[in-house]
Amino acid sequence: MQFIQEIVSMIGGFVWGPVMILFLVGTGLFLTIRFKFIQFTGFGHALGLLTGKYDDPEDTGDITHFQALSAALSATIGTGNIAGVATAIASGGPGAVFWMWITALVGMATKFTSCLLSQKYRKVNEQGIVSGGPMYYLEHGLGQKWLGVLFALFTVIASFGIGNMVQANSVAEPLYDILNVPKWITGTVLALLVAMVILGGIRRIAVVAGKIVPLMVILYVGGALIILFHHIDQILPTLKLIVEKAFTPTAAIGGFTGATVMQTVRFGVARGIFSNESGLGSAPIAHAAAKTKEPVREGLVASVGPFIDTIVVCTMTALIIVLSGLWHNVDGTGAQLTGATLSARAFESGIPFGQYIISFGLVFFAFSTILAWSYYGDRSAEYLFGSKAVKPYRWLWVIIVPIGATSQLDVVWNLSDAANGLMAIPNLIGLIGLSGVVAAELKDYLSREHKPYGQ
């Protein structure tokens, strides 16, 4: 077992190391320049698309633009926004937040490209059910089926770990700590709730996500805004500190051991990618199911995801952590505060019930992530083994939920984290190789006038 852990750790170290981070961010920057900053110039139109006024109910697809974005966000808004931000600051200092922003801004172009391609090369079966994602544009667009198979295989592996067992554990832990609910009870109830949703496929997942995601974002952001309002005079100095420390070393203070500029960049970019998943290839699977005959539209809608996830939600978490001053403190054992514990302590220092916002936020974020990743996994399983694999996959998914809720997951976490990162390699190759196709689609779309449906 020790040997396996060392191998997995070595793979994970490479996957989330400087070379891969440079590949991810570099691809986003390349796509941003090639498409003339479409994530910014098309942002207003993307918001208009989300309102549904351009939707044609007769278009092929399973869900609306809004539901597709909600389903994708339900997978990304989660532990990365709470624990990931805190880890970035605890390891790289306040300046890490700036590099999370940069990752999100170029990641918007990556998300635009991948979700446009996912729409263009999606497949519809005899029952009218849509399947799409990087595996399809790698095979049918780039002509490299072996890359599609690799992507789907990594996705299935990652789904059971980072999308299922780890998330179930994230629900069980705070409920046990706060309410003393036994983990096996949480796991059993969670499995039943998950079964009620995922056995209905993407349409039911999207409906539930369309209700949960806006609600949990409003509650989490609402609590954060209360804290920030009470410390409004500290917001500008905190933002200034974040920008300054993005380019200068952070000295050791309290439990913080100090960070070079390179460490600050590395932790900020890595946690930013973990937060919004731009370039990893999971979100395109959900966006492929949207009802539209215009792939560019879904690409634009998808580009809003990293903005909401990182620029809005992560920034609020980061501001509260930095202005609280707790990022360089230690806990009762003398270890530096980090992860969800740091976020909870920072929120608690702002308002008396702040720790409950974090704890119950983790519960809802993790539950919604389980739902979204079940869809990513079953589409990948279908690609690998055919439609006959979908139902067994979903039932296996439900069975594994309580196991994750009650288990120690060090090896599972490391393996799935590595697989999650490995998804990016074939995906990024596809995005660069098919960027000409995207450019042609975008040029054609922008050359035509687009009016709301019915006008």
C-alpha positions as CSV (number, residue, x, y, z in Angstrom):
1,M,0.0,0.0,0.0
2,Q,2.9,2.4,0.8
3,F,4.4,1.7,-2.6
4,I,1.0,2.5,-4.3
5,Q,0.7,5.7,-2.3
6,E,4.2,6.8,-3.4
7,I,3.5,6.1,-7.1
8,V,0.2,8.0,-6.9
9,S,1.9,10.9,-5.1
10,M,4.6,11.0,-7.7
11,I,2.1,11.1,-10.6
12,G,0.0,13.8,-8.7
13,G,3.2,15.9,-8.2
14,F,3.8,15.9,-11.9
15,V,0.2,16.5,-12.9
16,W,-0.2,19.5,-10.6
17,G,3.4,20.7,-11.0
18,P,4.8,23.7,-12.8
19,V,4.8,22.2,-16.3
20,M,1.1,21.3,-16.3
21,I,0.2,24.6,-14.7
22,L,2.1,26.4,-17.4
23,F,0.4,24.2,-20.1
24,L,-3.1,25.1,-18.6
25,V,-2.6,28.8,-18.2
26,G,-0.6,29.1,-21.5
27,T,-3.4,27.5,-23.4
28,G,-5.9,29.9,-21.9
29,L,-3.7,32.8,-22.8
30,F,-3.2,31.5,-26.4
31,L,-7.0,31.1,-26.8
32,T,-7.7,34.5,-25.3
33,I,-5.4,36.2,-27.8
34,R,-6.6,34.1,-30.8
35,F,-10.2,34.8,-30.2
36,K,-9.6,38.5,-29.4
37,F,-10.6,38.4,-25.8
38,I,-14.0,36.9,-26.5
39,Q,-14.7,36.2,-22.8
40,F,-14.8,40.0,-22.3
41,T,-16.3,41.3,-25.5
42,G,-19.0,38.6,-25.5
43,F,-19.8,38.8,-21.8
44,G,-22.9,41.0,-22.2
45,H,-24.3,38.7,-24.9
46,A,-23.6,35.7,-22.6
47,L,-25.7,37.2,-19.9
48,G,-28.5,37.8,-22.4
49,L,-28.3,34.2,-23.4
50,L,-28.6,33.1,-19.8
51,T,-32.0,34.9,-19.5
52,G,-33.4,32.5,-22.0
53,K,-34.7,35.2,-24.4
54,Y,-32.7,33.6,-27.3
55,D,-33.8,30.0,-26.5
56,D,-35.7,28.1,-29.2
57,P,-37.7,25.3,-27.5
58,E,-37.5,23.3,-30.7
59,D,-33.7,23.1,-30.7
60,T,-32.0,19.8,-30.1
61,G,-30.8,19.2,-26.5
62,D,-31.9,18.1,-23.0
63,I,-31.7,21.3,-20.9
64,T,-31.6,25.1,-21.1
65,H,-28.5,27.3,-21.2
66,F,-29.2,28.3,-17.6
67,Q,-29.6,24.7,-16.5
68,A,-26.4,23.7,-18.3
69,L,-24.4,26.4,-16.5
70,S,-26.0,25.5,-13.2
71,A,-25.1,21.8,-13.7
72,A,-21.5,22.8,-14.5
73,L,-21.3,25.2,-11.6
74,S,-22.7,22.6,-9.2
75,A,-19.5,20.6,-9.9
76,T,-17.0,23.5,-9.6
77,I,-18.5,25.6,-6.7
78,G,-17.5,23.6,-3.7
79,T,-14.4,22.7,-1.7
80,G,-12.2,24.7,-4.0
81,N,-14.1,27.9,-3.1
82,I,-13.8,27.2,0.6
83,A,-10.9,24.9,1.4
84,G,-8.9,25.6,-1.9
85,V,-8.8,29.4,-1.4
86,A,-7.7,29.0,2.2
87,T,-5.0,26.5,1.2
88,A,-3.7,28.9,-1.5
89,I,-3.4,31.8,1.0
90,A,-2.0,29.6,3.8
91,S,0.7,28.3,1.4
92,G,1.4,31.2,-0.9
93,G,0.3,34.2,1.1
94,P,-2.3,36.8,0.1
95,G,-0.7,37.3,-3.3
96,A,-1.9,33.9,-4.4
97,V,-5.4,35.3,-4.8
98,F,-4.2,37.6,-7.6
99,W,-3.0,34.6,-9.5
100,M,-6.3,32.8,-9.0
101,W,-7.9,35.8,-10.7
102,I,-5.5,35.6,-13.7
103,T,-6.2,31.8,-14.0
104,A,-10.0,32.5,-14.0
105,L,-9.8,35.3,-16.6
106,V,-7.8,33.3,-19.2
107,G,-9.7,30.2,-18.1
108,M,-12.9,31.8,-19.4
109,A,-11.5,31.5,-22.9
110,T,-10.6,27.9,-22.3
111,K,-14.1,27.2,-21.1
112,F,-15.6,29.0,-24.1
113,T,-13.5,26.9,-26.5
114,S,-14.1,23.5,-24.9
115,C,-17.9,24.0,-24.5
116,L,-18.3,25.3,-28.1
117,L,-16.5,22.2,-29.4
118,S,-18.5,20.0,-27.1
119,Q,-21.7,21.3,-28.6
120,K,-20.4,21.1,-32.2
121,Y,-19.3,17.4,-32.0
122,R,-22.0,16.1,-29.6
123,K,-24.0,13.0,-30.5
124,V,-27.7,12.3,-30.1
125,N,-28.9,8.6,-29.7
126,E,-32.1,7.0,-30.9
127,Q,-33.9,8.1,-27.7
128,G,-32.9,11.7,-28.3
129,I,-30.5,11.7,-25.4
130,V,-27.4,13.9,-25.9
131,S,-23.8,12.8,-25.2
132,G,-20.9,15.2,-25.6
133,G,-17.6,16.3,-24.1
134,P,-13.9,16.2,-25.0
135,M,-13.9,12.5,-25.9
136,Y,-16.2,13.3,-28.8
137,Y,-14.4,16.3,-30.2
138,L,-11.1,14.5,-29.8
139,E,-12.4,11.6,-31.8
140,H,-14.6,13.3,-34.4
141,G,-13.0,16.7,-34.6
142,L,-9.3,16.0,-34.0
143,G,-9.5,12.4,-35.4
144,Q,-7.7,10.9,-32.4
145,K,-10.0,8.4,-30.8
146,W,-7.2,7.1,-28.5
147,L,-7.0,10.6,-26.8
148,G,-10.8,10.4,-26.4
149,V,-10.5,7.0,-24.7
150,L,-7.8,8.3,-22.4
151,F,-9.9,11.3,-21.4
152,A,-13.0,9.2,-20.7
153,L,-11.0,6.7,-18.7
154,F,-9.4,9.4,-16.5
155,T,-12.8,10.9,-16.1
156,V,-14.4,7.7,-14.8
157,I,-11.5,7.2,-12.3
158,A,-11.7,10.8,-11.1
159,S,-15.5,10.7,-10.8
160,F,-15.6,7.9,-8.2
161,G,-13.0,9.7,-6.1
162,I,-13.1,13.4,-6.3
163,G,-16.7,13.5,-7.5
164,N,-18.2,10.9,-5.2
165,M,-16.3,9.5,-2.2
166,V,-14.4,12.6,-1.3
167,Q,-17.6,14.8,-1.6
168,A,-19.6,12.3,0.5
169,N,-16.9,12.5,3.2
170,S,-17.1,16.3,3.0
171,V,-20.8,16.1,3.8
172,A,-20.5,13.6,6.6
173,E,-17.6,15.3,8.4
174,P,-19.3,18.7,9.2
175,L,-22.6,17.1,10.1
176,Y,-20.8,14.8,12.6
177,D,-18.7,17.7,14.0
178,I,-21.6,20.1,14.4
179,L,-24.7,17.9,15.0
180,N,-23.0,14.6,16.0
181,V,-24.8,12.8,13.2
182,P,-23.2,9.4,12.7
183,K,-21.4,9.2,9.4
184,W,-23.2,6.0,8.3
185,I,-26.5,7.7,8.7
186,T,-25.4,10.7,6.6
187,G,-24.0,8.3,4.0
188,T,-27.2,6.3,3.8
189,V,-29.5,9.3,3.5
190,L,-27.2,11.0,1.0
191,A,-27.2,7.9,-1.1
192,L,-31.0,7.8,-1.2
193,L,-31.2,11.5,-2.1
194,V,-28.5,11.0,-4.8
195,A,-30.4,8.0,-6.2
196,M,-33.7,10.0,-6.5
197,V,-31.9,12.6,-8.6
198,I,-29.3,10.8,-10.8
199,L,-31.5,7.9,-11.9
200,G,-33.5,10.5,-13.8
201,G,-30.5,11.5,-15.9
202,I,-29.3,15.0,-16.8
203,R,-32.7,16.6,-17.0
204,R,-33.5,15.8,-13.4
205,I,-29.9,16.7,-12.3
206,A,-30.2,20.0,-14.2
207,V,-33.6,20.8,-12.5
208,V,-32.2,20.2,-9.1
209,A,-28.9,22.0,-9.8
210,G,-30.9,24.9,-11.2
211,K,-32.5,25.3,-7.8
212,I,-29.6,24.4,-5.5
213,V,-26.9,26.4,-7.1
214,P,-28.5,29.8,-7.1
215,L,-29.8,29.2,-3.5
216,M,-26.4,28.1,-2.1
217,V,-24.6,30.9,-3.9
218,I,-27.0,33.5,-2.6
219,L,-26.7,32.1,1.0
220,Y,-22.9,31.9,0.9
221,V,-22.4,35.2,-0.9
222,G,-25.0,36.8,1.4
223,G,-23.2,35.7,4.5
224,A,-19.9,36.9,3.0
225,L,-21.4,40.3,2.1
226,I,-22.6,40.8,5.7
227,I,-19.0,40.3,6.9
228,L,-17.5,42.5,4.2
229,F,-20.0,45.2,4.9
230,H,-18.9,45.3,8.5
231,H,-15.3,45.6,7.4
232,I,-15.9,47.8,4.4
233,D,-13.1,50.2,5.3
234,Q,-10.6,47.3,5.1
235,I,-11.6,46.0,1.6
236,L,-9.4,48.4,-0.4
237,P,-6.3,47.9,1.8
238,T,-6.9,44.2,1.6
239,L,-7.1,44.3,-2.2
240,K,-4.0,46.4,-2.3
241,L,-2.1,43.9,-0.2
242,I,-3.2,41.0,-2.5
243,V,-1.9,42.8,-5.6
244,E,1.4,43.9,-3.9
245,K,2.1,40.4,-2.6
246,A,1.5,38.9,-6.0
247,F,4.8,40.3,-7.1
248,T,6.9,40.5,-3.9
249,P,7.9,37.8,-1.4
250,T,5.8,37.4,1.7
251,A,7.8,37.3,4.9
252,A,7.4,34.7,7.6
253,I,4.9,35.7,10.3
254,G,3.2,33.7,13.0
255,G,2.6,30.2,11.7
256,F,3.2,31.3,8.1
257,T,6.7,30.2,7.0
258,G,7.0,32.8,4.2
259,A,6.6,32.5,0.4
260,T,8.7,33.4,-2.6
261,V,7.0,35.0,-5.6
262,M,7.3,31.6,-7.4
263,Q,5.5,29.8,-4.6
264,T,2.8,32.5,-4.6
265,V,2.2,32.1,-8.3
266,R,2.3,28.3,-8.1
267,F,-0.2,27.9,-5.3
268,G,-2.5,30.7,-6.7
269,V,-2.7,29.1,-10.2
270,A,-3.0,25.5,-9.0
271,R,-5.9,26.4,-6.6
272,G,-7.5,28.6,-9.2
273,I,-7.6,25.7,-11.7
274,F,-8.9,23.4,-9.0
275,S,-11.6,25.9,-8.2
276,N,-13.0,26.6,-11.7
277,E,-11.7,23.5,-13.6
278,S,-11.0,25.4,-16.8
279,G,-9.1,23.2,-19.1
280,L,-9.7,20.0,-17.3
281,G,-12.6,19.1,-19.6
282,S,-15.4,18.2,-17.2
283,A,-17.8,21.1,-17.7
284,P,-18.1,20.6,-21.5
285,I,-19.9,17.3,-20.8
286,A,-22.7,19.2,-19.1
287,H,-22.8,22.1,-21.6
288,A,-23.1,19.6,-24.5
289,A,-26.6,18.8,-23.3
290,A,-27.9,22.4,-23.7
291,K,-30.7,23.1,-26.2
292,T,-29.2,25.2,-29.0
293,K,-28.2,25.0,-32.7
294,E,-25.5,27.6,-32.2
295,P,-22.3,26.1,-30.5
296,V,-20.9,29.6,-30.0
297,R,-23.8,30.5,-27.7
298,E,-23.1,27.6,-25.3
299,G,-19.4,28.6,-25.4
300,L,-20.3,32.1,-24.3
301,V,-22.6,30.9,-21.6
302,A,-19.9,28.5,-20.3
303,S,-17.4,31.3,-20.1
304,V,-19.4,33.0,-17.4
305,G,-18.7,30.0,-15.1
306,P,-15.1,30.8,-14.0
307,F,-16.2,34.4,-13.5
308,I,-18.9,33.4,-11.0
309,D,-16.9,30.7,-9.4
310,T,-13.5,32.4,-8.9
311,I,-13.9,36.1,-9.5
312,V,-17.0,36.4,-7.4
313,V,-17.3,33.5,-4.9
314,C,-13.5,32.8,-4.3
315,T,-12.7,36.5,-4.0
316,M,-15.3,36.9,-1.2
317,T,-13.8,34.0,0.7
318,A,-10.3,35.3,0.1
319,L,-11.1,38.8,1.3
320,I,-12.6,37.5,4.5
321,I,-9.6,35.3,5.2
322,V,-7.0,38.0,4.5
323,L,-8.7,40.8,6.4
324,S,-9.3,38.5,9.3
325,G,-5.5,38.2,9.7
326,L,-5.9,34.5,10.6
327,W,-4.1,33.2,7.6
328,H,-0.8,33.3,9.5
329,N,-2.2,31.9,12.8
330,V,-1.9,28.4,14.3
331,D,-4.5,26.0,15.7
332,G,-4.6,24.4,19.1
333,T,-1.9,21.8,18.1
334,G,0.5,24.5,16.9
335,A,0.0,23.8,13.2
336,Q,-0.8,26.6,10.8
337,L,-4.5,27.1,10.1
338,T,-5.4,26.0,6.6
339,G,-8.2,24.5,4.4
340,A,-11.8,24.6,5.5
341,T,-10.8,25.2,9.1
342,L,-9.2,28.5,8.2
343,S,-12.2,29.6,6.2
344,A,-14.5,28.7,9.1
345,R,-12.5,30.6,11.7
346,A,-12.3,33.6,9.4
347,F,-16.1,33.6,8.8
348,E,-16.6,33.1,12.6
349,S,-14.5,36.1,13.3
350,G,-16.7,38.2,11.1
351,I,-20.2,37.1,12.3
352,P,-21.1,34.8,15.3
353,F,-22.7,32.1,13.0
354,G,-20.0,32.4,10.4
355,Q,-18.6,28.8,10.9
356,Y,-22.1,27.4,10.2
357,I,-22.1,29.2,6.8
358,I,-18.9,27.3,6.0
359,S,-20.1,24.0,7.4
360,F,-23.5,23.9,5.8
361,G,-22.0,25.5,2.6
362,L,-19.7,22.5,2.3
363,V,-22.7,20.1,2.7
364,F,-24.7,21.7,-0.1
365,F,-21.7,22.3,-2.3
366,A,-20.5,18.7,-1.9
367,F,-24.0,17.3,-2.6
368,S,-24.4,19.2,-5.8
369,T,-20.9,18.2,-6.9
370,I,-21.9,14.5,-6.4
371,L,-24.8,15.0,-8.8
372,A,-22.8,16.8,-11.5
373,W,-19.9,14.3,-11.4
374,S,-22.3,11.4,-11.7
375,Y,-23.3,12.7,-15.1
376,Y,-19.7,13.3,-16.2
377,G,-18.9,9.8,-15.2
378,D,-21.9,8.1,-16.9
379,R,-21.3,9.9,-20.2
380,S,-17.7,8.8,-20.1
381,A,-18.7,5.2,-19.2
382,E,-21.2,5.3,-22.1
383,Y,-18.4,6.4,-24.5
384,L,-16.1,3.6,-23.3
385,F,-18.6,0.7,-23.0
386,G,-21.8,1.7,-24.7
387,S,-25.3,2.7,-23.4
388,K,-25.6,-0.6,-21.5
389,A,-23.0,0.6,-19.0
390,V,-25.0,3.7,-17.9
391,K,-27.5,2.1,-15.5
392,P,-24.9,-0.1,-13.8
393,Y,-22.7,2.9,-13.4
394,R,-25.4,4.9,-11.8
395,W,-26.3,2.2,-9.3
396,L,-22.6,1.6,-8.5
397,W,-22.4,5.4,-7.9
398,V,-25.2,5.3,-5.4
399,I,-23.7,2.3,-3.6
400,I,-20.2,4.0,-3.2
401,V,-21.7,7.2,-1.6
402,P,-22.0,5.7,1.9
403,I,-18.6,4.0,1.6
404,G,-17.0,7.4,0.9
405,A,-18.9,9.0,3.8
406,T,-17.4,6.6,6.4
407,S,-13.9,5.9,5.0
408,Q,-10.4,7.3,5.3
409,L,-9.7,8.5,1.8
410,D,-6.0,9.5,1.5
411,V,-5.2,7.1,-1.4
412,V,-8.6,7.6,-3.1
413,W,-8.1,11.4,-2.9
414,N,-4.6,11.3,-4.3
415,L,-5.5,8.9,-7.1
416,S,-8.6,10.8,-8.2
417,D,-6.8,14.1,-7.9
418,A,-4.1,12.8,-10.3
419,A,-6.7,11.4,-12.7
420,N,-8.6,14.7,-12.6
421,G,-5.4,16.5,-13.6
422,L,-4.6,13.9,-16.3
423,M,-7.9,14.7,-18.0
424,A,-6.4,18.0,-19.0
425,I,-3.6,16.6,-21.2
426,P,-5.8,15.2,-24.0
427,N,-8.3,18.0,-23.6
428,L,-5.7,20.8,-24.0
429,I,-4.2,19.0,-27.1
430,G,-7.7,19.0,-28.6
431,L,-8.4,22.7,-27.8
432,I,-5.2,23.8,-29.4
433,G,-5.6,21.5,-32.4
434,L,-9.2,22.5,-33.0
435,S,-8.7,26.3,-32.3
436,G,-9.1,26.9,-36.1
437,V,-12.5,25.3,-36.1
438,V,-13.6,27.5,-33.2
439,A,-12.3,30.6,-34.9
440,A,-14.4,29.8,-38.0
441,E,-17.5,29.1,-35.9
442,L,-17.0,32.4,-34.0
443,K,-16.4,34.4,-37.2
444,D,-19.6,33.0,-38.8
445,Y,-21.6,33.7,-35.6
446,L,-20.4,37.3,-35.3
447,S,-21.1,38.0,-39.0
448,R,-24.9,37.4,-38.4
449,E,-27.5,39.4,-36.6
450,H,-29.0,37.7,-33.5
451,K,-32.5,38.6,-32.2
452,P,-34.4,37.2,-29.3
453,Y,-36.5,34.2,-30.1
454,G,-39.8,35.1,-31.8
455,Q,-38.8,38.5,-33.0
